[in-house]
Amino acid sequence: MTLEGLITKHQKVLGDLDKTILRYVLDNRPKIQQISITELATATYTSKSTVLRLVRKLGFAGFSEFKYFLKTSTKEAEATTELFADLQVSDIIKTIKGLEHVEWDDLTKRLKEAQTIYCYGTGF
């Protein structure tokens, strides 16, 4: 699950101050992985206790577990993005190879003669 998913899941129990802290975390995700709970509290003009209550509302035992979650979810997101991009490139190459075997003259003739043409898309 992503941080955004956790925020959505626990939205009913999050107050305005919690949302402010989470906005800071989302905007500074790489930085958060390196700082302490005290530094986050200072950056968001809150206390350590407020930050700790927030991470507990999200289901974590403490701030260290929250930071670990951020680090691992970021790596998973990067891997997923790379995998998705690789799949897209592979699909495009297969499509181009498939188009090499199409009889374009016959297809364009039929399109030109047709009174109605229906088009639909699938997938992404």
C-alpha positions as CSV (number, residue, x, y, z in Angstrom):
1,M,0.0,0.0,0.0
2,T,1.1,3.5,-0.6
3,L,1.2,6.5,1.7
4,E,-1.6,8.1,-0.2
5,G,-3.7,4.9,0.2
6,L,-3.1,4.9,4.0
7,I,-4.1,8.5,4.2
8,T,-7.3,7.8,2.3
9,K,-8.0,4.7,4.4
10,H,-7.6,6.6,7.7
11,Q,-9.0,10.0,6.5
12,K,-11.9,9.9,9.0
13,V,-9.6,9.9,12.0
14,L,-7.2,12.6,10.7
15,G,-7.5,16.1,11.9
16,D,-6.4,19.3,10.1
17,L,-3.0,19.3,11.9
18,D,-2.5,15.7,10.8
19,K,-3.3,16.6,7.2
20,T,-0.8,19.5,7.4
21,I,2.0,17.2,8.6
22,L,1.1,14.6,5.9
23,R,1.2,17.3,3.2
24,Y,4.7,18.2,4.4
25,V,5.6,14.5,4.3
26,L,4.2,14.0,0.8
27,D,6.0,17.1,-0.5
28,N,9.4,16.1,1.1
29,R,9.3,12.3,1.0
30,P,13.0,11.7,0.4
31,K,14.0,14.2,3.1
32,I,11.6,12.5,5.6
33,Q,13.5,9.2,5.2
34,Q,16.6,10.9,6.6
35,I,15.3,13.1,9.4
36,S,14.3,12.4,13.0
37,I,10.9,12.7,14.6
38,T,12.1,15.9,16.3
39,E,13.2,17.4,13.1
40,L,9.9,16.7,11.4
41,A,8.0,18.2,14.4
42,T,10.2,21.3,14.2
43,A,9.7,21.6,10.4
44,T,5.9,21.3,10.8
45,Y,5.7,23.5,13.9
46,T,4.3,20.7,16.0
47,S,5.5,18.4,18.8
48,K,7.1,15.0,18.8
49,S,3.9,13.7,20.5
50,T,1.7,15.1,17.7
51,V,3.8,13.3,15.0
52,L,3.9,10.1,17.0
53,R,0.1,10.2,17.4
54,L,-0.3,10.7,13.7
55,V,1.9,7.7,12.7
56,R,0.0,5.6,15.2
57,K,-3.3,6.7,13.6
58,L,-1.9,5.4,10.3
59,G,-1.2,2.0,11.9
60,F,2.5,2.2,12.7
61,A,4.1,1.4,16.0
62,G,6.4,4.4,15.8
63,F,8.2,6.9,13.7
64,S,11.0,4.4,12.7
65,E,8.5,2.0,11.3
66,F,6.8,4.9,9.4
67,K,10.2,5.9,7.9
68,Y,10.9,2.3,6.9
69,F,7.5,2.1,5.2
70,L,8.2,5.3,3.3
71,K,11.6,3.9,2.1
72,T,10.2,0.6,1.0
73,S,7.1,1.9,-0.6
74,T,9.2,4.4,-2.6
75,K,11.4,1.6,-3.9
76,E,8.3,-0.5,-4.8
77,A,6.8,2.5,-6.7
78,E,10.0,3.0,-8.7
79,A,10.2,-0.7,-9.6
80,T,6.5,-0.7,-10.6
81,T,7.0,2.4,-12.8
82,E,10.1,0.8,-14.5
83,L,8.2,-2.4,-15.1
84,F,5.2,-0.6,-16.5
85,A,7.5,1.4,-18.9
86,D,9.2,-1.8,-20.0
87,L,5.9,-3.4,-20.7
88,Q,4.7,-0.4,-22.7
89,V,7.8,-0.5,-24.9
90,S,7.4,-4.2,-25.4
91,D,3.8,-3.7,-26.4
92,I,4.6,-0.9,-28.9
93,I,7.3,-3.1,-30.5
94,K,4.9,-6.0,-30.9
95,T,2.3,-3.7,-32.4
96,I,4.7,-2.3,-34.9
97,K,5.9,-5.8,-35.9
98,G,2.2,-6.8,-36.3
99,L,1.5,-3.9,-38.5
100,E,4.2,-5.0,-40.9
101,H,2.0,-8.0,-41.9
102,V,-1.1,-6.0,-42.6
103,E,-2.4,-5.8,-46.2
104,W,-2.8,-2.0,-46.2
105,D,-4.1,-1.7,-49.8
106,D,-7.1,-3.9,-49.1
107,L,-7.7,-2.2,-45.7
108,T,-7.6,1.3,-47.1
109,K,-9.9,0.3,-50.0
110,R,-12.5,-1.1,-47.6
111,L,-12.3,1.9,-45.4
112,K,-12.8,4.2,-48.3
113,E,-15.8,2.3,-49.5
114,A,-17.5,2.0,-46.1
115,Q,-20.5,4.2,-45.2
116,T,-20.0,3.8,-41.5
117,I,-16.8,3.1,-39.5
118,Y,-16.8,2.1,-35.8
119,C,-13.7,2.4,-33.7
120,Y,-13.1,1.3,-30.1
121,G,-10.1,1.1,-27.8
122,T,-9.1,-1.3,-25.1
123,G,-6.6,-1.3,-22.4
124,F,-4.5,1.8,-21.6
